[in-house]
Amino acid sequence: MNRAFFPECPYCKKLCYTTVEQAKRSAARQRQKGSPHLAIYECRKGNGYHLTSHPRNNSAVTPKKRKPPKPCSTRKRKRHK
């Protein structure tokens, strides 16, 4: 497909797709040509969607939750000698 249909993002300087469906079709075509797995992500500036070959970092999307601390009465106390 001609790149003229997918303009360069003015903020990221990457190829920009206006819909997820366009990005999926492009990723599928590139996989048929032998490219590695491509993931779709939304532009941070809100200009559309981009493709990346980097694995997704789930911890950035959903941060880990810490367990609440145990009450003092159930904690084991360390003895100092």
Phi and psi in degrees as a GROMACS rama.xvg file:
@    title "Ramachandran Plot"
@    xaxis  label "Phi"
@    yaxis  label "Psi"
@TYPE xy
-70.9139  134.906  ASN-2
-70.9829  -13.1404  ARG-3
-63.6503  -24.7376  ALA-4
-75.5916  -21.4986  PHE-5
-118.176  96.3224  PHE-6
-70.5045  164.772  PRO-7
-79.2599  136.522  GLU-8
-66.8734  128.182  CYS-9
-68.0038  -20.7778  PRO-10
-91.5941  -45.4521  TYR-11
-95.4226  -19.5944  CYS-12
64.2978  29.5631  LYS-13
-114.07  163.028  LYS-14
-65.4346  131.545  LEU-15
-116.468  131.685  CYS-16
-109.375  137.397  TYR-17
-79.0707  -25.8469  THR-18
-130.367  160.749  THR-19
-64.9303  -37.0185  VAL-20
-62.2516  -41.0119  GLU-21
-62.9598  -42.8087  GLN-22
-65.1061  -40.4898  ALA-23
-62.922  -43.445  LYS-24
-63.4807  -41.5328  ARG-25
-64.9321  -41.7097  SER-26
-63.753  -39.8719  ALA-27
-64.5743  -42.5123  ALA-28
-63.007  -41.194  ARG-29
-69.132  -33.9069  GLN-30
-65.8976  -37.2599  ARG-31
-63.9582  -28.978  GLN-32
-83.3599  -3.48363  LYS-33
105.515  8.76558  GLY-34
-72.1729  155.377  SER-35
-68.7528  176.665  PRO-36
-57.6357  132.244  HIS-37
-114.495  131.577  LEU-38
-103.535  148.823  ALA-39
-101.195  135.726  ILE-40
-140.753  153.974  TYR-41
-81.5093  140.44  GLU-42
-63.6578  136.904  CYS-43
-67.8615  -22.9175  ARG-44
-90.5888  -0.235503  LYS-45
78.0007  25.8375  GLY-46
-94.8511  4.4819  ASN-47
134.739  -144.268  GLY-48
-129.819  149.641  TYR-49
-125.654  166.836  HIS-50
-113.037  145.84  LEU-51
-141.86  150.523  THR-52
-97.5216  -1.68109  SER-53
-77.1894  141.901  HIS-54
-65.8963  151.094  PRO-55
-73.152  137.669  ARG-56
-96.0559  96.4184  ASN-57
-67.9803  -26.5158  ASN-58
-68.6182  -25.7771  SER-59
-75.5013  -29.3358  ALA-60
-82.3258  -46.3314  VAL-61
-124.316  96.9139  THR-62
-64.0075  150.297  PRO-63
-67.7683  143.075  LYS-64
-101.408  133.688  LYS-65
-83.4884  148.302  ARG-66
-72.3333  146.166  LYS-67
-67.3051  147.115  PRO-68
-66.1221  149.694  PRO-69
-74.2125  150.627  LYS-70
-62.8566  153.994  PRO-71
-58.5089  -32.7899  CYS-72
-69.1406  -24.1193  SER-73
-97.5775  -8.18067  THR-74
-74.768  145.324  ARG-75
-82.0531  132.406  LYS-76
-92.0471  139.903  ARG-77
-88.1477  134.638  LYS-78
-96.053  135.26  ARG-79
-96.511  135.145  HIS-80
